[in-house]
């Protein structure tokens, strides 16, 4: 569980499962931050194309 008050320098980050870029916590994700996997809607829509491709960010291999 995240604290109620987060400062800009203290925001947790994750790596997007589609594009492999880091993204920061957003207020709208407060209720389900643990389940968030994608940095935005575009990556969520395109997840099947890169998540299933060999050598993609989800495979754990560097690009």
CHARMM-style PDB file with segment names, atoms N, HN, CA, C and O in Angstrom:
ATOM      1  N   UNK     1       0.841  -1.185   0.000  1.00  0.00      PROA
ATOM      2  CA  UNK     1       0.000   0.000   0.000  1.00  0.00      PROA
ATOM      3  C   UNK     1       0.884   1.246   0.000  1.00  0.00      PROA
ATOM      4  O   UNK     1       1.872   1.317   0.730  1.00  0.00      PROA
ATOM      5  N   UNK     2       0.528   2.197  -0.802  1.00  0.00      PROA
ATOM      6  HN  UNK     2      -0.275   2.139  -1.395  1.00  0.00      PROA
ATOM      7  CA  UNK     2       1.291   3.436  -0.906  1.00  0.00      PROA
ATOM      8  C   UNK     2       0.792   4.457   0.112  1.00  0.00      PROA
ATOM      9  O   UNK     2      -0.389   4.461   0.460  1.00  0.00      PROA
ATOM     10  N   UNK     3       1.679   5.316   0.586  1.00  0.00      PROA
ATOM     11  HN  UNK     3       2.638   5.313   0.303  1.00  0.00      PROA
ATOM     12  CA  UNK     3       1.241   6.376   1.497  1.00  0.00      PROA
ATOM     13  C   UNK     3       0.285   7.337   0.797  1.00  0.00      PROA
ATOM     14  O   UNK     3       0.286   7.449  -0.429  1.00  0.00      PROA
ATOM     15  N   UNK     4      -0.525   8.022   1.587  1.00  0.00      PROA
ATOM     16  HN  UNK     4      -0.526   7.930   2.583  1.00  0.00      PROA
ATOM     17  CA  UNK     4      -1.507   8.956   1.028  1.00  0.00      PROA
ATOM     18  C   UNK     4      -0.860  10.137   0.328  1.00  0.00      PROA
ATOM     19  O   UNK     4      -1.349  10.580  -0.711  1.00  0.00      PROA
ATOM     20  N   UNK     5       0.224  10.653   0.873  1.00  0.00      PROA
ATOM     21  HN  UNK     5       0.622  10.293   1.718  1.00  0.00      PROA
ATOM     22  CA  UNK     5       0.859  11.842   0.320  1.00  0.00      PROA
ATOM     23  C   UNK     5       2.217  11.478  -0.259  1.00  0.00      PROA
ATOM     24  O   UNK     5       3.131  11.121   0.484  1.00  0.00      PROA
ATOM     25  N   UNK     6       2.358  11.562  -1.564  1.00  0.00      PROA
ATOM     26  HN  UNK     6       1.616  11.851  -2.168  1.00  0.00      PROA
ATOM     27  CA  UNK     6       3.628  11.297  -2.232  1.00  0.00      PROA
ATOM     28  C   UNK     6       4.144  12.589  -2.844  1.00  0.00      PROA
ATOM     29  O   UNK     6       3.382  13.354  -3.434  1.00  0.00      PROA
ATOM     30  N   UNK     7       5.430  12.825  -2.702  1.00  0.00      PROA
ATOM     31  HN  UNK     7       6.049  12.204  -2.223  1.00  0.00      PROA
ATOM     32  CA  UNK     7       6.053  13.991  -3.333  1.00  0.00      PROA
ATOM     33  C   UNK     7       6.604  13.577  -4.688  1.00  0.00      PROA
ATOM     34  O   UNK     7       6.824  12.393  -4.945  1.00  0.00      PROA
ATOM     35  N   UNK     8       6.822  14.547  -5.539  1.00  0.00      PROA
ATOM     36  HN  UNK     8       6.643  15.509  -5.331  1.00  0.00      PROA
ATOM     37  CA  UNK     8       7.243  14.269  -6.903  1.00  0.00      PROA
ATOM     38  C   UNK     8       8.533  13.453  -6.970  1.00  0.00      PROA
ATOM     39  O   UNK     8       8.651  12.591  -7.841  1.00  0.00      PROA
ATOM     40  N   UNK     9       9.478  13.683  -6.110  1.00  0.00      PROA
ATOM     41  HN  UNK     9       9.382  14.383  -5.403  1.00  0.00      PROA
ATOM     42  CA  UNK     9      10.726  12.942  -6.105  1.00  0.00      PROA
ATOM     43  C   UNK     9      10.611  11.553  -5.506  1.00  0.00      PROA
ATOM     44  O   UNK     9      11.540  10.753  -5.618  1.00  0.00      PROA
ATOM     45  N   UNK    10       9.476  11.251  -4.867  1.00  0.00      PROA
ATOM     46  HN  UNK    10       8.722  11.901  -4.776  1.00  0.00      PROA
ATOM     47  CA  UNK    10       9.289   9.976  -4.185  1.00  0.00      PROA
ATOM     48  C   UNK    10       8.350   9.030  -4.925  1.00  0.00      PROA
ATOM     49  O   UNK    10       8.006   7.978  -4.387  1.00  0.00      PROA
ATOM     50  N   UNK    11       7.930   9.363  -6.119  1.00  0.00      PROA
ATOM     51  HN  UNK    11       8.209  10.218  -6.556  1.00  0.00      PROA
ATOM     52  CA  UNK    11       6.961   8.543  -6.834  1.00  0.00      PROA
ATOM     53  C   UNK    11       7.578   7.213  -7.257  1.00  0.00      PROA
ATOM     54  O   UNK    11       8.692   7.188  -7.780  1.00  0.00      PROA
ATOM     55  N   UNK    12       6.862   6.101  -7.034  1.00  0.00      PROA
ATOM     56  HN  UNK    12       5.957   6.121  -6.609  1.00  0.00      PROA
ATOM     57  CA  UNK    12       7.380   4.811  -7.471  1.00  0.00      PROA
ATOM     58  C   UNK    12       7.333   4.697  -8.991  1.00  0.00      PROA
ATOM     59  O   UNK    12       6.506   5.338  -9.640  1.00  0.00      PROA
ATOM     60  N   UNK    13       8.211   3.889  -9.553  1.00  0.00      PROA
ATOM     61  HN  UNK    13       8.883   3.368  -9.026  1.00  0.00      PROA
ATOM     62  CA  UNK    13       8.254   3.692 -11.000  1.00  0.00      PROA
ATOM     63  C   UNK    13       8.135   2.218 -11.332  1.00  0.00      PROA
ATOM     64  O   UNK    13       8.403   1.354 -10.496  1.00  0.00      PROA
ATOM     65  N   UNK    14       7.733   1.943 -12.555  1.00  0.00      PROA
ATOM     66  HN  UNK    14       7.516   2.645 -13.234  1.00  0.00      PROA
ATOM     67  CA  UNK    14       7.653   0.593 -13.112  1.00  0.00      PROA
ATOM     68  C   UNK    14       8.160   0.649 -14.542  1.00  0.00      PROA
ATOM     69  O   UNK    14       8.309   1.728 -15.115  1.00  0.00      PROA
ATOM     70  N   UNK    15       8.423  -0.513 -15.113  1.00  0.00      PROA
ATOM     71  HN  UNK    15       8.302  -1.390 -14.648  1.00  0.00      PROA
ATOM     72  CA  UNK    15       8.821  -0.626 -16.510  1.00  0.00      PROA
ATOM     73  C   UNK    15       7.614  -1.127 -17.299  1.00  0.00      PROA
ATOM     74  O   UNK    15       6.991  -2.118 -16.920  1.00  0.00      PROA
ATOM     75  N   UNK    16       7.285  -0.449 -18.388  1.00  0.00      PROA
ATOM     76  HN  UNK    16       7.792   0.356 -18.696  1.00  0.00      PROA
ATOM     77  CA  UNK    16       6.149  -0.824 -19.227  1.00  0.00      PROA
ATOM     78  C   UNK    16       6.407  -2.186 -19.865  1.00  0.00      PROA
ATOM     79  O   UNK    16       7.493  -2.432 -20.389  1.00  0.00      PROA
ATOM     80  N   UNK    17       5.416  -3.068 -19.822  1.00  0.00      PROA
ATOM     81  HN  UNK    17       4.533  -2.869 -19.395  1.00  0.00      PROA
ATOM     82  CA  UNK    17       5.544  -4.412 -20.376  1.00  0.00      PROA
ATOM     83  C   UNK    17       5.580  -4.403 -21.899  1.00  0.00      PROA
ATOM     84  O   UNK    17       6.036  -5.377 -22.499  1.00  0.00      PROA
ATOM     85  N   UNK    18       5.115  -3.340 -22.542  1.00  0.00      PROA
ATOM     86  HN  UNK    18       4.745  -2.549 -22.055  1.00  0.00      PROA
ATOM     87  CA  UNK    18       5.093  -3.275 -23.999  1.00  0.00      PROA
ATOM     88  C   UNK    18       6.312  -2.564 -24.569  1.00  0.00      PROA
ATOM     89  O   UNK    18       7.024  -3.124 -25.402  1.00  0.00      PROA
ATOM     90  N   UNK    19       6.556  -1.339 -24.126  1.00  0.00      PROA
ATOM     91  HN  UNK    19       5.977  -0.885 -23.449  1.00  0.00      PROA
ATOM     92  CA  UNK    19       7.637  -0.546 -24.724  1.00  0.00      PROA
ATOM     93  C   UNK    19       8.945  -0.624 -23.946  1.00  0.00      PROA
ATOM     94  O   UNK    19       9.994  -0.260 -24.478  1.00  0.00      PROA
ATOM     95  N   UNK    20       8.908  -1.089 -22.710  1.00  0.00      PROA
ATOM     96  HN  UNK    20       8.056  -1.385 -22.278  1.00  0.00      PROA
ATOM     97  CA  UNK    20      10.122  -1.228 -21.922  1.00  0.00      PROA
ATOM     98  C   UNK    20      10.624   0.056 -21.292  1.00  0.00      PROA
ATOM     99  O   UNK    20      11.706   0.070 -20.704  1.00  0.00      PROA
ATOM    100  N   UNK    21       9.868   1.131 -21.401  1.00  0.00      PROA
ATOM    101  HN  UNK    21       8.990   1.120 -21.879  1.00  0.00      PROA
ATOM    102  CA  UNK    21      10.271   2.413 -20.820  1.00  0.00      PROA
ATOM    103  C   UNK    21       9.752   2.529 -19.387  1.00  0.00      PROA
ATOM    104  O   UNK    21       8.705   1.972 -19.056  1.00  0.00      PROA
ATOM    105  N   UNK    22      10.482   3.250 -18.541  1.00  0.00      PROA
ATOM    106  HN  UNK    22      11.332   3.703 -18.810  1.00  0.00      PROA
ATOM    107  CA  UNK    22       9.989   3.462 -17.173  1.00  0.00      PROA
ATOM    108  C   UNK    22       8.846   4.477 -17.159  1.00  0.00      PROA
ATOM    109  O   UNK    22       8.825   5.416 -17.955  1.00  0.00      PROA
ATOM    110  N   UNK    23       7.904   4.273 -16.248  1.00  0.00      PROA
ATOM    111  HN  UNK    23       7.921   3.511 -15.602  1.00  0.00      PROA
ATOM    112  CA  UNK    23       6.835   5.247 -16.056  1.00  0.00      PROA
ATOM    113  C   UNK    23       6.570   5.391 -14.567  1.00  0.00      PROA
ATOM    114  O   UNK    23       6.825   4.473 -13.787  1.00  0.00      PROA
ATOM    115  N   UNK    24       6.057   6.551 -14.181  1.00  0.00      PROA
ATOM    116  HN  UNK    24       5.850   7.297 -14.815  1.00  0.00      PROA
ATOM    117  CA  UNK    24       5.847   6.871 -12.777  1.00  0.00      PROA
ATOM    118  C   UNK    24       4.388   6.709 -12.384  1.00  0.00      PROA
ATOM    119  O   UNK    24       3.479   6.727 -13.214  1.00  0.00      PROA
ATOM    120  N   UNK    25       4.210   6.552 -11.096  1.00  0.00      PROA
ATOM    121  HN  UNK    25       4.948   6.537 -10.421  1.00  0.00      PROA
ATOM    122  CA  UNK    25       2.903   6.469 -10.453  1.00  0.00      PROA
ATOM    123  C   UNK    25       2.052   7.680 -10.825  1.00  0.00      PROA
ATOM    124  O   UNK    25       2.548   8.804 -10.906  1.00  0.00      PROA
ATOM    125  N   UNK    26       0.761   7.432 -11.049  1.00  0.00      PROA
ATOM    126  HN  UNK    26       0.358   6.519 -10.984  1.00  0.00      PROA
ATOM    127  CA  UNK    26      -0.199   8.515 -11.298  1.00  0.00      PROA
ATOM    128  C   UNK    26      -1.332   8.394 -10.293  1.00  0.00      PROA
ATOM    129  O   UNK    26      -1.661   7.300  -9.835  1.00  0.00      PROA
ATOM    130  N   UNK    27      -1.912   9.512  -9.964  1.00  0.00      PROA
ATOM    131  HN  UNK    27      -1.645  10.401 -10.336  1.00  0.00      PROA
ATOM    132  CA  UNK    27      -2.979   9.532  -8.966  1.00  0.00      PROA
ATOM    133  C   UNK    27      -4.149   8.626  -9.364  1.00  0.00      PROA
ATOM    134  O   UNK    27      -4.763   7.997  -8.502  1.00  0.00      PROA
ATOM    135  N   UNK    28      -4.457   8.557 -10.660  1.00  0.00      PROA
ATOM    136  HN  UNK    28      -3.958   9.068 -11.360  1.00  0.00      PROA
ATOM    137  CA  UNK    28      -5.589   7.737 -11.098  1.00  0.00      PROA
ATOM    138  C   UNK    28      -5.334   6.241 -10.910  1.00  0.00      PROA
ATOM    139  O   UNK    28      -6.273   5.447 -10.944  1.00  0.00      PROA
ATOM    140  N   UNK    29      -4.061   5.848 -10.710  1.00  0.00      PROA
ATOM    141  HN  UNK    29      -3.298   6.494 -10.682  1.00  0.00      PROA
ATOM    142  CA  UNK    29      -3.717   4.437 -10.490  1.00  0.00      PROA
ATOM    143  C   UNK    29      -3.612   4.100  -9.009  1.00  0.00      PROA
ATOM    144  O   UNK    29      -3.171   3.003  -8.668  1.00  0.00      PROA
ATOM    145  N   UNK    30      -3.999   5.003  -8.127  1.00  0.00      PROA
ATOM    146  HN  UNK    30      -4.357   5.894  -8.405  1.00  0.00      PROA
ATOM    147  CA  UNK    30      -3.837   4.821  -6.685  1.00  0.00      PROA
ATOM    148  C   UNK    30      -4.471   3.517  -6.191  1.00  0.00      PROA
ATOM    149  O   UNK    30      -3.864   2.802  -5.394  1.00  0.00      PROA
ATOM    150  N   UNK    31      -5.664   3.206  -6.648  1.00  0.00      PROA
ATOM    151  HN  UNK    31      -6.157   3.786  -7.296  1.00  0.00      PROA
ATOM    152  CA  UNK    31      -6.389   2.032  -6.148  1.00  0.00      PROA
ATOM    153  C   UNK    31      -5.804   0.711  -6.632  1.00  0.00      PROA
ATOM    154  O   UNK    31      -5.963  -0.308  -5.962  1.00  0.00      PROA
ATOM    155  N   UNK    32      -5.127   0.705  -7.786  1.00  0.00      PROA
ATOM    156  HN  UNK    32      -4.997   1.533  -8.330  1.00  0.00      PROA
ATOM    157  CA  UNK    32      -4.639  -0.566  -8.332  1.00  0.00      PROA
ATOM    158  C   UNK    32      -3.220  -0.474  -8.897  1.00  0.00      PROA
ATOM    159  O   UNK    32      -2.949  -1.058  -9.946  1.00  0.00      PROA
ATOM    160  N   UNK    33      -2.325   0.231  -8.244  1.00  0.00      PROA
ATOM    161  HN  UNK    33      -2.545   0.705  -7.392  1.00  0.00      PROA
ATOM    162  CA  UNK    33      -0.954   0.402  -8.729  1.00  0.00      PROA
ATOM    163  C   UNK    33      -0.252  -0.941  -8.908  1.00  0.00      PROA
ATOM    164  O   UNK    33       0.548  -1.087  -9.832  1.00  0.00      PROA
ATOM    165  N   UNK    34      -0.525  -1.918  -8.057  1.00  0.00      PROA
ATOM    166  HN  UNK    34      -1.175  -1.799  -7.306  1.00  0.00      PROA
ATOM    167  CA  UNK    34       0.126  -3.220  -8.156  1.00  0.00      PROA
ATOM    168  C   UNK    34      -0.231  -3.944  -9.457  1.00  0.00      PROA
ATOM    169  O   UNK    34       0.573  -4.729  -9.959  1.00  0.00      PROA
ATOM    170  N   UNK    35      -1.414  -3.695 -10.008  1.00  0.00      PROA
ATOM    171  HN  UNK    35      -2.068  -3.057  -9.601  1.00  0.00      PROA
ATOM    172  CA  UNK    35      -1.856  -4.366 -11.233  1.00  0.00      PROA
ATOM    173  C   UNK    35      -1.475  -3.622 -12.512  1.00  0.00      PROA
ATOM    174  O   UNK    35      -1.600  -4.183 -13.601  1.00  0.00      PROA
ATOM    175  N   UNK    36      -1.019  -2.384 -12.411  1.00  0.00      PROA
ATOM    176  HN  UNK    36      -0.917  -1.928 -11.527  1.00  0.00      PROA
ATOM    177  CA  UNK    36      -0.677  -1.583 -13.588  1.00  0.00      PROA
ATOM    178  C   UNK    36       0.570  -2.161 -14.253  1.00  0.00      PROA
ATOM    179  O   UNK    36       1.595  -2.354 -13.600  1.00  0.00      PROA
ATOM    180  N   UNK    37       0.475  -2.440 -15.573  1.00  0.00      PROA
ATOM    181  HN  UNK    37      -0.358  -2.283 -16.104  1.00  0.00      PROA
ATOM    182  CA  UNK    37       1.586  -3.030 -16.323  1.00  0.00      PROA
ATOM    183  C   UNK    37       2.046  -2.156 -17.486  1.00  0.00      PROA
ATOM    184  O   UNK    37       3.171  -2.299 -17.964  1.00  0.00      PROA
ATOM    185  N   UNK    38       1.182  -1.255 -17.940  1.00  0.00      PROA
ATOM    186  HN  UNK    38       0.268  -1.138 -17.552  1.00  0.00      PROA
ATOM    187  CA  UNK    38       1.458  -0.490 -19.151  1.00  0.00      PROA
ATOM    188  C   UNK    38       1.476   1.000 -18.850  1.00  0.00      PROA
ATOM    189  O   UNK    38       0.751   1.472 -17.974  1.00  0.00      PROA
ATOM    190  N   UNK    39       2.313   1.745 -19.584  1.00  0.00      PROA
ATOM    191  HN  UNK    39       2.902   1.361 -20.295  1.00  0.00      PROA
ATOM    192  CA  UNK    39       2.466   3.180 -19.332  1.00  0.00      PROA
ATOM    193  C   UNK    39       1.282   3.995 -19.846  1.00  0.00      PROA
ATOM    194  O   UNK    39       1.062   5.111 -19.374  1.00  0.00      PROA
ATOM    195  N   UNK    40       0.525   3.477 -20.787  1.00  0.00      PROA
ATOM    196  HN  UNK    40       0.704   2.571 -21.171  1.00  0.00      PROA
ATOM    197  CA  UNK    40      -0.604   4.219 -21.328  1.00  0.00      PROA
ATOM    198  C   UNK    40      -1.517   3.340 -22.158  1.00  0.00      PROA
ATOM    199  O   UNK    40      -1.280   2.142 -22.315  1.00  0.00      PROA
ATOM    200  N   UNK    41      -2.564   3.954 -22.685  1.00  0.00      PROA
ATOM    201  HN  UNK    41      -2.757   4.927 -22.557  1.00  0.00      PROA
ATOM    202  CA  UNK    41      -3.554   3.218 -23.467  1.00  0.00      PROA
ATOM    203  C   UNK    41      -2.967   2.642 -24.749  1.00  0.00      PROA
ATOM    204  O   UNK    41      -3.315   1.531 -25.148  1.00  0.00      PROA
ATOM    205  N   UNK    42      -2.084   3.388 -25.390  1.00  0.00      PROA
ATOM    206  HN  UNK    42      -1.801   4.291 -25.066  1.00  0.00      PROA
ATOM    207  CA  UNK    42      -1.489   2.916 -26.641  1.00  0.00      PROA
ATOM    208  C   UNK    42      -0.704   1.623 -26.412  1.00  0.00      PROA
ATOM    209  O   UNK    42      -0.831   0.676 -27.188  1.00  0.00      PROA
ATOM    210  N   UNK    43       0.091   1.579 -25.371  1.00  0.00      PROA
ATOM    211  HN  UNK    43       0.195   2.348 -24.741  1.00  0.00      PROA
ATOM    212  CA  UNK    43       0.855   0.364 -25.065  1.00  0.00      PROA
ATOM    213  C   UNK    43      -0.072  -0.778 -24.665  1.00  0.00      PROA
ATOM    214  O   UNK    43       0.198  -1.937 -24.983  1.00  0.00      PROA
ATOM    215  N   UNK    44      -1.145  -0.466 -23.980  1.00  0.00      PROA
ATOM    216  HN  UNK    44      -1.365   0.475 -23.721  1.00  0.00      PROA
ATOM    217  CA  UNK    44      -2.091  -1.508 -23.588  1.00  0.00      PROA
ATOM    218  C   UNK    44      -2.785  -2.095 -24.820  1.00  0.00      PROA
ATOM    219  O   UNK    44      -3.000  -3.305 -24.892  1.00  0.00      PROA
ATOM    220  N   UNK    45      -3.136  -1.241 -25.791  1.00  0.00      PROA
ATOM    221  HN  UNK    45      -2.961  -0.259 -25.732  1.00  0.00      PROA
ATOM    222  CA  UNK    45      -3.772  -1.730 -27.022  1.00  0.00      PROA
ATOM    223  C   UNK    45      -2.809  -2.561 -27.859  1.00  0.00      PROA
ATOM    224  O   UNK    45      -3.218  -3.539 -28.484  1.00  0.00      PROA
ATOM    225  N   UNK    46      -1.538  -2.183 -27.877  1.00  0.00      PROA
ATOM    226  HN  UNK    46      -1.206  -1.388 -27.369  1.00  0.00      PROA
ATOM    227  CA  UNK    46      -0.543  -2.858 -28.707  1.00  0.00      PROA
ATOM    228  C   UNK    46       0.217  -3.947 -27.965  1.00  0.00      PROA
ATOM    229  O   UNK    46       1.241  -4.418 -28.461  1.00  0.00      PROA
ATOM    230  N   UNK    47      -0.241  -4.354 -26.817  1.00  0.00      PROA
ATOM    231  HN  UNK    47      -1.073  -3.972 -26.414  1.00  0.00      PROA
ATOM    232  CA  UNK    47       0.507  -5.297 -25.988  1.00  0.00      PROA
ATOM    233  C   UNK    47       0.725  -6.648 -26.641  1.00  0.00      PROA
ATOM    234  O   UNK    47       1.783  -7.246 -26.445  1.00  0.00      PROA
ATOM    235  N   UNK    48      -0.222  -7.151 -27.403  1.00  0.00      PROA
ATOM    236  HN  UNK    48      -1.081  -6.666 -27.562  1.00  0.00      PROA
ATOM    237  CA  UNK    48      -0.074  -8.484 -27.987  1.00  0.00      PROA
ATOM    238  C   UNK    48       1.012  -8.518 -29.057  1.00  0.00      PROA
ATOM    239  O   UNK    48       1.642  -9.557 -29.252  1.00  0.00      PROA
ATOM    240  N   UNK    49       1.243  -7.426 -29.744  1.00  0.00      PROA
ATOM    241  HN  UNK    49       0.731  -6.581 -29.586  1.00  0.00      PROA
ATOM    242  CA  UNK    49       2.243  -7.399 -30.813  1.00  0.00      PROA
ATOM    243  C   UNK    49       3.660  -7.538 -30.266  1.00  0.00      PROA
ATOM    244  O   UNK    49       4.469  -8.263 -30.844  1.00  0.00      PROA
ATOM    245  N   UNK    50       3.974  -6.865 -29.175  1.00  0.00      PROA
ATOM    246  HN  UNK    50       3.317  -6.276 -28.705  1.00  0.00      PROA
ATOM    247  CA  UNK    50       5.344  -6.908 -28.655  1.00  0.00      PROA
ATOM    248  C   UNK    50       5.521  -7.924 -27.542  1.00  0.00      PROA
ATOM    249  O   UNK    50       6.616  -8.466 -27.388  1.00  0.00      PROA
ATOM    250  N   UNK    51       4.497  -8.200 -26.765  1.00  0.00      PROA
ATOM    251  HN  UNK    51       3.608  -7.760 -26.890  1.00  0.00      PROA
ATOM    252  CA  UNK    51       4.635  -9.154 -25.668  1.00  0.00      PROA
ATOM    253  C   UNK    51       4.890 -10.565 -26.180  1.00  0.00      PROA
ATOM    254  O   UNK    51       5.549 -11.358 -25.508  1.00  0.00      PROA
ATOM    255  N   UNK    52       4.380 -10.881 -27.353  1.00  0.00      PROA
ATOM    256  HN  UNK    52       3.845 -10.236 -27.899  1.00  0.00      PROA
ATOM    257  CA  UNK    52       4.546 -12.220 -27.900  1.00  0.00      PROA
ATOM    258  C   UNK    52       5.752 -12.346 -28.813  1.00  0.00      PROA
ATOM    259  O   UNK    52       6.155 -13.457 -29.159  1.00  0.00      PROA
ATOM    260  N   UNK    53       6.333 -11.221 -29.208  1.00  0.00      PROA
ATOM    261  HN  UNK    53       6.006 -10.319 -28.928  1.00  0.00      PROA
ATOM    262  CA  UNK    53       7.475 -11.244 -30.124  1.00  0.00      PROA
ATOM    263  C   UNK    53       8.747 -11.667 -29.388  1.00  0.00      PROA
ATOM    264  O   UNK    53       9.005 -11.187 -28.284  1.00  0.00      PROA
ATOM    265  N   UNK    54       9.550 -12.562 -29.986  1.00  0.00      PROA
ATOM    266  HN  UNK    54       9.340 -12.952 -30.883  1.00  0.00      PROA
ATOM    267  CA  UNK    54      10.800 -12.948 -29.343  1.00  0.00      PROA
ATOM    268  C   UNK    54      11.764 -11.772 -29.290  1.00  0.00      PROA
ATOM    269  O   UNK    54      11.933 -11.053 -30.275  1.00  0.00      PROA
ATOM    270  N   UNK    55      12.394 -11.580 -28.139  1.00  0.00      PROA
ATOM    271  HN  UNK    55      12.257 -12.164 -27.339  1.00  0.00      PROA
ATOM    272  CA  UNK    55      13.334 -10.475 -27.984  1.00  0.00      PROA
ATOM    273  C   UNK    55      12.682  -9.170 -27.598  1.00  0.00      PROA
ATOM    274  O   UNK    55      13.372  -8.157 -27.485  1.00  0.00      PROA
ATOM    275  N   UNK    56      11.358  -9.152 -27.389  1.00  0.00      PROA
ATOM    276  HN  UNK    56      10.797  -9.975 -27.481  1.00  0.00      PROA
ATOM    277  CA  UNK    56      10.663  -7.939 -26.982  1.00  0.00      PROA
ATOM    278  C   UNK    56      10.894  -7.653 -25.517  1.00  0.00      PROA
ATOM    279  O   UNK    56      11.513  -8.461 -24.825  1.00  0.00      PROA
ATOM    280  N   UNK    57      10.411  -6.516 -25.022  1.00  0.00      PROA
ATOM    281  HN  UNK    57       9.908  -5.859 -25.584  1.00  0.00      PROA
ATOM    282  CA  UNK    57      10.633  -6.134 -23.629  1.00  0.00      PROA
ATOM    283  C   UNK    57      10.111  -7.157 -22.628  1.00  0.00      PROA
ATOM    284  O   UNK    57      10.691  -7.310 -21.553  1.00  0.00      PROA
ATOM    285  N   UNK    58       9.036  -7.857 -22.953  1.00  0.00      PROA
ATOM    286  HN  UNK    58       8.565  -7.732 -23.827  1.00  0.00      PROA
ATOM    287  CA  UNK    58       8.473  -8.822 -22.020  1.00  0.00      PROA
ATOM    288  C   UNK    58       9.316 -10.088 -21.919  1.00  0.00      PROA
ATOM    289  O   UNK    58       9.171 -10.839 -20.954  1.00  0.00      PROA
ATOM    290  N   UNK    59      10.183 -10.343 -22.879  1.00  0.00      PROA
ATOM    291  HN  UNK    59      10.300  -9.733 -23.662  1.00  0.00      PROA
ATOM    292  CA  UNK    59      10.991 -11.561 -22.850  1.00  0.00      PROA
ATOM    293  C   UNK    59      12.186 -11.446 -21.920  1.00  0.00      PROA
ATOM    294  O   UNK    59      12.817 -12.454 -21.603  1.00  0.00      PROA
ATOM    295  N   UNK    60      12.507 -10.243 -21.478  1.00  0.00      PROA
ATOM    296  HN  UNK    60      11.995  -9.424 -21.735  1.00  0.00      PROA
ATOM    297  CA  UNK    60      13.622 -10.042 -20.576  1.00  0.00      PROA
ATOM    298  C   UNK    60      14.965  -9.912 -21.266  1.00  0.00      PROA
ATOM    299  O   UNK    60      15.987  -9.766 -20.596  1.00  0.00      PROA
ATOM    300  N   UNK    61      14.988  -9.963 -22.584  1.00  0.00      PROA
ATOM    301  HN  UNK    61      14.158 -10.082 -23.128  1.00  0.00      PROA
ATOM    302  CA  UNK    61      16.233  -9.826 -23.326  1.00  0.00      PROA
ATOM    303  C   UNK    61      16.438  -8.366 -23.705  1.00  0.00      PROA
ATOM    304  O   UNK    61      15.475  -7.678 -24.042  1.00  0.00      PROA
ATOM    305  N   UNK    62      17.680  -7.881 -23.657  1.00  0.00      PROA
ATOM    306  HN  UNK    62      18.463  -8.440 -23.384  1.00  0.00      PROA
ATOM    307  CA  UNK    62      17.920  -6.488 -24.047  1.00  0.00      PROA
ATOM    308  C   UNK    62      17.651  -6.264 -25.526  1.00  0.00      PROA
ATOM    309  O   UNK    62      17.806  -7.166 -26.349  1.00  0.00      PROA
ATOM    310  N   UNK    63      17.245  -5.042 -25.844  1.00  0.00      PROA
ATOM    311  HN  UNK    63      17.120  -4.309 -25.176  1.00  0.00      PROA
ATOM    312  CA  UNK    63      16.952  -4.697 -27.244  1.00  0.00      PROA
ATOM    313  C   UNK    63      18.200  -4.479 -28.043  1.00  0.00      PROA
ATOM    314  OT1 UNK    63      18.126  -4.182 -29.235  1.00  0.00      PROA
TER     315      UNK     63
END
